[in-house]
């Protein structure tokens, strides 16, 4: 894989990695966080367990609040979770939390 790794996050038990990398086409119009991105769940040996997401270039993102935090929208963000064994069996994720404010991420451990 010859591409820029965007993030690598271990599972709480250390048995899996959530790996994200950037893909072409890159853009001068948006920050790298909006470049095409692929996210996969890997086991400790580096073998693919499941593809989580394949996101396209995000130059135009439709958002519920039109980018205005004063607009009342609920929820603003939704956080999903999935057990690793469920991911291996292609079960869909479930909602962990809904937030009225922007969710900046989740840190485990």
N, C-alpha and C positions, 0 to 999 in steps of 0.2 A: 504494500500500500504506500504509494508515493504521494502523500497529500498532507496538508497541515492538520495536525491533531488539535482539536478545539478544547476537549476536556476528557479526563479519565477519572471516574468516580468509583471507588470500591463499594461493594455492598456491605452492610453492617457486619455480616459474618465473615467477610473476606473471601468468599467463594466465587464471587462474580465481579465483573467490571462493566460499567456503563461507559461506552466509548463513543465519542462524537468527533467527527472530522469535517472539514470544509471541502466542498467540491466546486469545480468550475461550472458555470462562468462566474468569475469574480466581477466586482463592480466598483466603479469610482463614485457612484451615486449614493451608496449606503455603507454603513460600517460593517465590519467583517461578521458581526453577529447576525446579519441578515443575508449573508451569502448562502448558497445551497449547502445543506448540512445533512449528514447521515448519522444516525445514532443506532448502535447495536448493543445487545447484551452478550457478553462473552463469559465463558467459564475461566477458571484459573489457568488452564492450559492454552488459552487464547482461541479456543474454538467457538464459533458462532452458536449461540443458543437461540436468539431471535432478533430479527430486525425490529426496532422500536419505531423509528421514524425516518422518512426520506423527505426532507423539506426543500421546496424549490427556492429560487432567488426571491427575496421578499422586498421588492421595491415599492409595492403598493399593498399595504395591509389594511383590510377593513376592520375597524374596531367599533365596539358597541357604544363607546362614549365619544367618538370622533376626536380622540386625543385630548379632550377637555375634562380634567379631573373634577370640575364643579358639576358636571352632568351626573345625575343620580342613575346609576346602573348597578344592579345586583344580580348575580355576583360579578365582580370585575375580573377575577381569576378563579380557575378551578385547578386543584392539585389532584393528580391521579396516582394510584399505587397498584402494584401487582407483585404477587409472590413469585420468586424465581421459578419454582416448580410449575406454577400456572403459566408463566411465560414460555416455558419449554413445551407446554401442551397447547399453546396458541389460544389460551383463555384471555378474554378482554379485561383491561384494567378496570378498577372500581374507583369511585370518587373518595378521596381521603379528606379533602377540605374545600370549602368554597369561601372566598374572601371578598369583603366589600371594598378593600383597598388592594393595590397592586401587590402581588406576591413576588418577592425578590429571589426566591429559591428556598431549598430545603437542605440543611446540613445534618447528617446523621452522625451519632457517636460523640 
